[in-house]
Amino acid sequence: MARFESLQQEPIMEIKISSDGFGTVVNPKTKKDEPVVRYTLRSSQLVVKVMSYGATITSIEAPDKGGQLDDVVLGFDNIQGYQSKINPYFGATVGRCANRIAGGSFQLDGQIFQLAKNAGSSHLHGGIIGFDKVNWNACRLDDKVIFTYLSKDGEEGYPGDLLATVAYQLVDNRLIITFEAVTTKATIVNLTNHSYFNLAGHGTGSEGLYKHNVSINADAVTVLDENLTATGEIKSIDGSNYDLRTPKNLGKAMKSLTEGGFDLNYCLNRPGSSDNTITFAARVCEPGSGRTLEVHTDQPGVQFYTGNFIPQGTGKSGTKFNKHSGFSLETQNYPNSVNISSFPTSTLKPGERYTHTVWYTFGVTQETC
């Protein structure tokens, strides 16, 4: 395993938080207009913007090796872009259940629940109106921005009233995201953030993406069927083109894949099987800018996706995006886990609390990645 940067932090600097409006959206249930609130979290090293619609990250400005700030996540300049059909979950919180559920259905406590099939024969990222398409309640609490959403019993086919919370906290060069949820009935939960990163800058497209070097702390992946749904098999990556345990150039690695890119859940190497220890998941470096991104989480898996199906469109500042314009590292439970008993459970029962923490730590290296 390659050496990774220390987790030791410099003394914590003051974080400034401000807010503004980001347009209005129509509530899909009440059909009433609602204002979208956007918050800006600013440290000495990062500027992060998040909005209430979809509890979405709209911008992360990080310095390069010359100290120049640039936005390193894909997105849009206005709320209309985020509501458009060409938005592939840019920066959004997805749920109740991220990733694909086979057949769009599951059985829980002897009852079968049918969900929307919004990805062929599968249910994907919470359905037709998932958590990415609702306007969350928003507030600031000390150094955090907190979004809450009450998903009612039966919404998109899921059982139970589910109260979900997403907290964004900036600590120097680290963005900390904490997801929590409680329910009134047994249900399933698997929340994640779906930001698309490009450390060369959000407008550099696939040309910028291919220059990145990537490593992931995993010895195996969950196998997919023809519908891109997890079958239950866990397969070693030894000797395969999916082996990213040591840093590999992303452009070269993607050329070796018949799928045209990565879209797999990596089973992370963790010190404990069921604890909440936050451990290293992945590291990405872009040589031209010198920017680095390290991901740590308490979840068992991370979906590494290289934007193979990003549609053609226009994003922030008039820049163009297309296939392979950005990559995602979606920390998560294993996909389709509700239908696979050998996978970590995604079931949440009344009296329990779902928790999920991910750290996105940005840095700069003057050395070769």
C-alpha positions as a printed Julia matrix, in Angstrom:
369×3 Matrix{Float64}:
   0.0     0.0     0.0
   1.3     3.44   -0.9
   2.15    5.99    1.78
  -0.57    8.51    2.54
  -0.51   11.92    4.12
  -0.88   12.19    7.88
  -4.28   12.98    9.35
  -2.67   15.44   11.75
  -4.28   18.87   11.42
  -2.79   22.31   11.78
  -4.37   24.47   14.5
  -8.01   25.05   13.65
  -8.72   28.44   12.08
 -11.96   30.38   12.37
 -14.67   29.3     9.95
 -16.9    32.01    8.49
 -20.42   31.14    7.35
 -22.74   33.37    5.33
 -25.95   32.76    3.4
 -27.83   34.04    0.38
 -30.69   33.02   -1.88
 -30.38   30.68   -4.85
 -33.77   31.03   -6.5
 -37.0    29.19   -5.8
 -38.35   25.7    -6.46
 -41.83   24.2    -6.51
 -42.47   21.69   -3.75
 -43.35   18.44   -5.6
 -45.94   17.57   -2.94
 -47.61   20.9    -2.09
 -46.96   22.57   -5.48
 -46.03   25.77   -3.63
 -42.95   27.9    -4.3
 -40.15   27.58   -1.77
 -36.97   29.67   -1.47
 -33.64   27.89   -1.88
 -31.02   28.91    0.67
 -27.31   28.71   -0.12
 -24.6    28.81    2.53
 -20.94   29.65    2.06
 -18.44   28.11    4.49
 -15.04   29.76    4.36
 -11.77   28.75    6.02
  -8.22   29.89    5.42
  -7.86   27.09    2.86
 -11.26   26.27    1.31
 -14.5    27.9     0.23
 -17.47   25.53    0.16
 -21.02   26.36   -0.95
 -24.03   24.17   -0.15
 -27.72   24.72   -0.85
 -31.01   23.49    0.56
 -32.27   21.99   -2.71
 -31.06   18.4    -2.55
 -28.78   19.33    0.39
 -26.33   19.87   -2.45
 -22.69   20.92   -2.67
 -22.59   23.55   -5.42
 -18.95   24.63   -5.2
 -15.64   23.74   -3.54
 -12.81   26.19   -4.17
  -9.4    24.7    -3.35
  -5.9    26.13   -3.93
  -3.37   24.7    -6.37
   0.38   24.52   -5.72
   0.7    28.17   -6.66
  -2.02   29.19   -4.23
  -4.6    29.82   -6.97
  -8.17   28.93   -5.99
 -10.36   27.04   -8.45
 -13.73   25.32   -8.18
 -13.18   21.55   -8.27
 -16.77   20.2    -8.41
 -19.15   20.13  -11.36
 -22.44   22.0   -11.19
 -24.57   24.87  -12.48
 -24.79   28.63  -11.99
 -28.51   28.6   -11.19
 -31.28   26.49   -9.71
 -32.76   25.82  -13.15
 -29.64   23.85  -14.06
 -29.94   21.66  -10.99
 -33.58   20.95  -11.84
 -32.86   20.14  -15.48
 -32.88   16.68  -17.03
 -29.13   16.9   -17.75
 -28.24   17.05  -14.06
 -26.71   13.66  -13.09
 -27.0    14.29   -9.31
 -24.25   16.97   -9.28
 -23.27   17.45   -5.62
 -26.56   16.12   -4.28
 -27.5    14.08   -1.24
 -29.1    10.91   -2.61
 -31.49    8.65   -0.74
 -33.37    7.09    0.92
 -31.24    4.44   -0.65
 -28.25    5.24   -2.85
 -27.23    3.03   -5.75
 -29.36    0.31   -7.35
 -31.93   -2.06   -5.84
 -32.57   -5.11   -8.02
 -36.08   -5.31   -9.43
 -36.97   -2.14   -7.56
 -38.29   -4.18   -4.65
 -37.3    -5.67   -1.3
 -38.76   -7.74    1.49
 -38.71   -6.58    5.09
 -40.36   -8.32    8.06
 -42.28  -10.56    5.66
 -43.71   -7.71    3.59
 -42.71   -6.9     0.01
 -42.2    -3.24   -0.86
 -42.27   -2.11   -4.47
 -40.25    0.99   -5.34
 -40.11    3.06   -8.49
 -38.07    1.53  -11.33
 -36.25    4.6   -12.55
 -33.18    2.85  -14.01
 -34.37    0.08  -16.3
 -35.57   -2.75  -14.07
 -33.86   -1.26  -11.01
 -34.53    1.41   -8.42
 -31.75    4.03   -8.39
 -30.76    6.73   -5.87
 -34.1     6.98   -4.09
 -36.44    6.94   -7.07
 -38.21    9.48   -9.24
 -38.38   12.16   -6.54
 -35.45   11.21   -4.36
 -33.77   13.3    -1.69
 -31.83   15.13   -4.42
 -35.06   16.67   -5.76
 -36.58   18.1    -2.59
 -35.88   21.35   -0.77
 -34.51   20.57    2.68
 -35.05   22.71    5.77
 -31.84   24.61    6.5
 -30.17   26.26    9.46
 -26.77   27.19   10.84
 -25.7    25.73   14.19
 -22.35   27.02   15.47
 -19.77   26.0    12.82
 -22.11   23.68   10.9
 -24.76   24.02    8.24
 -27.54   21.51    8.86
 -30.24   20.33    6.45
 -33.24   18.23    7.55
 -35.95   16.46    5.58
 -38.96   14.43    6.69
 -39.66   11.67    4.17
 -43.2    10.49    4.81
 -44.34    6.88    5.07
 -44.84    5.47    1.56
 -42.78    8.11   -0.23
 -41.3     6.48   -3.35
 -42.55    3.19   -1.86
 -40.4     3.22    1.29
 -42.02    2.37    4.65
 -41.95    4.64    7.7
 -41.64    8.35    8.36
 -37.9     8.96    8.04
 -36.3    12.09    9.48
 -32.97   12.61    7.71
 -30.25   15.1     8.61
 -27.15   16.19    6.68
 -24.55   18.36    8.41
 -21.72   20.14    6.59
 -18.71   21.28    8.63
 -15.48   22.84    7.41
 -12.34   22.31    9.49
  -9.38   24.0     7.78
  -8.84   21.95    4.6
 -11.34   19.22    5.49
 -15.03   19.09    4.61
 -16.88   16.82    7.02
 -20.31   15.49    6.04
 -22.43   13.7     8.63
 -25.65   11.92    7.67
 -28.18   10.78   10.29
 -31.68    9.31   10.16
 -34.4     7.91   12.42
 -37.62    6.13   11.44
 -41.08    5.26   12.72
 -41.14    1.88   10.94
 -38.54   -0.63    9.84
 -37.1     0.68    6.57
 -33.84    0.85    4.62
 -31.37    3.73    4.47
 -28.15    4.28    2.52
 -27.35    7.98    2.09
 -24.38    9.44    0.24
 -23.11   12.59   -1.42
 -22.82   12.54   -5.21
 -20.3    15.28   -5.97
 -18.35   15.02   -9.21
 -14.77   16.16   -8.65
 -12.17   17.37  -11.11
  -9.06   18.57   -9.29
  -7.72   20.21  -12.45
 -10.75   22.51  -12.29
 -14.43   21.92  -12.95
 -14.19   23.18  -16.52
 -11.26   21.06  -17.72
 -13.44   18.14  -18.82
 -12.19   14.68  -19.64
  -8.78   16.02  -20.63
  -8.29   17.15  -17.05
  -9.8    13.99  -15.57
  -7.48   11.61  -17.42
  -4.42   13.2   -15.76
  -5.49   12.25  -12.23
  -3.76    9.51  -10.25
  -6.03    7.43   -8.03
  -5.65    4.86   -5.26
  -8.39    3.08   -3.28
  -7.94    1.12   -0.06
  -9.79   -2.03   -1.13
  -8.9    -5.61   -2.06
 -12.27   -6.5    -3.62
 -15.36   -5.18   -5.4
 -19.02   -6.19   -5.5
 -19.82   -7.95   -8.78
 -22.53   -6.51  -11.04
 -25.02   -8.12  -13.41
 -26.04   -6.84  -16.84
 -28.28   -4.23  -15.14
 -25.33   -2.84  -13.12
 -26.91   -4.29   -9.97
 -24.9    -6.1    -7.3
 -25.33   -9.88   -7.44
 -24.02  -10.65   -3.94
 -20.64  -11.92   -5.13
 -17.54  -10.19   -3.8
 -14.53  -10.59   -6.06
 -10.84  -10.01   -5.43
  -9.19   -7.38   -7.62
  -5.85   -9.21   -7.62
  -4.44   -9.21  -11.15
  -7.39   -7.25  -12.55
  -7.67   -3.85  -14.2
  -9.72   -2.68  -11.21
  -6.8    -2.93   -8.79
  -6.17    0.6    -7.48
  -4.37   -0.29   -4.27
  -1.33    1.58   -5.53
  -1.71    4.89   -7.4
  -2.56    4.56  -11.08
  -3.03    7.15  -13.79
  -6.76    7.35  -14.39
  -6.61    7.84  -18.17
  -4.45    4.77  -18.7
  -6.48    2.69  -16.25
  -9.77    3.59  -17.94
  -8.47    2.56  -21.37
  -7.94   -0.96  -20.03
 -11.63   -1.33  -19.1
 -14.17   -2.66  -21.58
 -16.88   -0.64  -19.79
 -15.18    2.62  -20.76
 -14.62    3.7   -17.18
 -15.06    2.84  -13.51
 -18.49    2.37  -11.92
 -17.94   -0.08   -9.07
 -18.44   -0.42   -5.34
 -15.08   -1.07   -3.7
 -15.2    -3.08   -0.45
 -12.99   -1.01    1.81
 -10.34   -2.51    4.04
 -11.41   -1.69    7.59
  -9.96   -2.57   11.01
 -13.35   -3.66   12.35
 -16.34   -5.32   10.73
 -19.12   -3.38   12.44
 -17.62   -0.43   14.31
 -17.89    3.23   13.41
 -14.18    3.83   13.0
 -13.35    6.37   10.32
 -10.67    4.92    8.05
  -8.86    5.8     4.85
 -10.82    5.07    1.66
  -9.14    6.77   -1.31
  -6.57    9.32   -2.46
  -6.57   11.3    -5.7
  -3.86   13.61   -7.03
  -3.81   15.86  -10.1
  -0.18   16.51  -11.12
  -0.69   19.75  -13.03
  -2.34   21.66  -10.18
  -0.76   19.62   -7.39
  -4.19   19.31   -5.74
  -4.91   16.2    -3.7
  -8.1    14.75   -2.26
  -8.22   12.14    0.49
 -11.44   10.41    1.49
 -12.06    8.83    4.9
 -15.3     7.23    6.06
 -16.99    4.9     8.52
 -18.89    3.14    5.71
 -17.95   -0.3     4.32
 -17.89    0.72    0.66
 -17.16    3.49   -1.81
 -18.6     3.76   -5.31
 -15.88    4.95   -7.67
 -17.53    6.42  -10.76
 -15.76    8.21  -13.59
 -18.79    9.96  -15.06
 -19.31    7.44  -17.85
 -22.88    8.64  -18.42
 -22.57   12.38  -17.8
 -24.64   14.0   -20.56
 -23.39   16.83  -22.69
 -24.25   20.21  -21.24
 -23.19   23.63  -20.03
 -22.19   24.11  -16.42
 -20.84   26.87  -14.19
 -19.3    29.92  -15.89
 -20.38   28.61  -19.29
 -18.0    25.65  -19.2
 -18.94   22.48  -21.05
 -19.27   19.09  -19.41
 -19.57   15.69  -21.0
 -18.66   12.05  -20.49
 -15.7    11.66  -18.09
 -15.72   15.31  -17.01
 -15.6    14.37  -13.33
 -15.33   11.49  -10.89
 -17.33   10.53   -7.81
 -16.25    8.79   -4.63
 -19.59    7.94   -3.0
 -19.06    6.43    0.45
 -21.88    4.0     1.14
 -23.15    0.64    2.27
 -22.83   -2.09   -0.35
 -25.44   -1.65   -3.11
 -28.57   -3.84   -3.15
 -27.71   -4.91    0.39
 -31.37   -5.22    1.38
 -31.67   -8.18   -1.01
 -28.36   -9.82   -0.1
 -28.14  -11.24    3.42
 -24.35  -11.6     3.33
 -23.89   -7.84    2.8
 -23.83   -5.33    5.68
 -27.42   -4.52    6.6
 -29.12   -1.36    5.39
 -32.17   -1.91    7.62
 -33.07    0.79   10.13
 -35.6     0.12   12.86
 -37.52    2.4    15.24
 -35.34    3.38   18.19
 -32.15    3.06   16.11
 -30.14    5.85   14.5
 -28.48    5.66   11.1
 -25.15    7.48   11.0
 -22.64    7.97    8.22
 -19.59   10.23    8.23
 -17.27   11.11    5.37
 -14.23   13.4     5.33
 -13.09   15.06    2.1
  -9.63   16.44    2.82
  -7.99   18.69    0.23
  -4.27   19.31    0.03
  -1.44   20.37   -2.22
   1.76   18.58   -3.14
   4.79   20.15   -4.78
   6.12   16.7    -5.61
   5.18   14.29   -8.39
   1.91   12.52   -7.55
